Amino acid sequence: MARIEIMKVSVAEAKNKLPKLIKKAENGERVTICRRGKPVADLVRTTKPTRKKPELGFLKGKKVVLDPDWWKPMTDEEVDAFLAGRY
């Protein structure tokens, strides 16, 4: 059975080396942060890493265009109806 190594660091050291400690946690190492020699927090990986690549085009065909002429200016009648609250 593999033994899990726990790295212990002080709060000050954790503050100065946080990016490196996060990298260790990402690699599966457990980092315990201590204040005055007593453990107060553990830095551990939250989820397992995924090697799944992003799937491009997964929304293809799901886009709905309600009015293809939405960009065209409104007619005078449409403006009047809009301002009157009827549009």
C-alpha positions in Angstrom: 0.0 0.0 0.0 1.4 3.4 -1.0 2.1 5.9 1.8 0.6 9.3 1.3 3.1 12.1 2.1 1.8 15.2 3.8 3.8 18.3 3.4 3.5 20.7 6.3 4.1 24.5 5.9 3.6 27.5 8.0 1.1 30.2 7.2 3.9 32.6 6.2 5.5 30.0 4.0 2.2 29.2 2.4 1.6 32.9 1.7 5.0 33.2 0.0 4.8 29.9 -2.0 1.1 29.6 -2.7 1.4 29.0 -6.5 4.0 26.2 -5.9 1.8 24.6 -3.2 -1.2 24.7 -5.5 0.8 22.9 -8.1 1.8 20.2 -5.6 -1.9 19.8 -4.7 -2.8 19.5 -8.4 -0.2 16.7 -8.6 -2.0 14.8 -5.8 0.2 15.9 -2.9 -1.5 17.0 0.3 -0.3 20.2 1.9 -1.1 21.0 5.5 -0.9 24.6 6.6 0.1 25.1 10.2 -0.1 28.1 12.6 2.3 27.9 15.5 2.9 24.3 14.6 -0.8 23.2 14.7 -2.6 22.2 11.5 -5.3 24.7 10.5 -6.0 23.9 6.8 -5.3 21.3 4.2 -4.7 22.1 0.5 -5.9 19.1 -1.6 -7.1 18.5 -5.1 -10.8 19.0 -5.4 -11.4 16.9 -8.5 -9.4 14.5 -10.5 -7.9 16.0 -13.6 -9.5 15.3 -16.9 -7.7 14.8 -20.1 -10.8 15.4 -22.2 -10.2 17.9 -24.9 -12.9 20.6 -25.5 -15.3 19.5 -28.2 -15.6 22.1 -30.8 -18.9 22.7 -32.6 -21.1 21.1 -29.9 -23.7 23.8 -30.3 -23.9 23.4 -34.0 -27.6 23.2 -35.1 -28.8 24.4 -31.7 -28.8 28.1 -32.6 -32.2 29.6 -33.4 -32.5 32.8 -35.4 -36.0 34.2 -34.9 -35.7 37.1 -37.4 -32.9 37.1 -39.9 -33.5 40.8 -40.7 -33.2 41.9 -37.0 -30.4 44.2 -37.9 -32.4 46.2 -40.4 -33.8 49.6 -39.4 -37.4 49.8 -38.3 -40.0 51.3 -40.5 -41.9 54.4 -39.4 -45.0 52.3 -38.6 -42.9 49.9 -36.4 -41.3 52.9 -34.6 -44.7 54.4 -33.9 -46.1 51.1 -32.6 -43.0 50.5 -30.5 -43.3 54.0 -28.9 -47.0 53.5 -28.3 -46.3 50.2 -26.5 -48.0 48.0 -29.2 -44.8 46.4 -30.5 
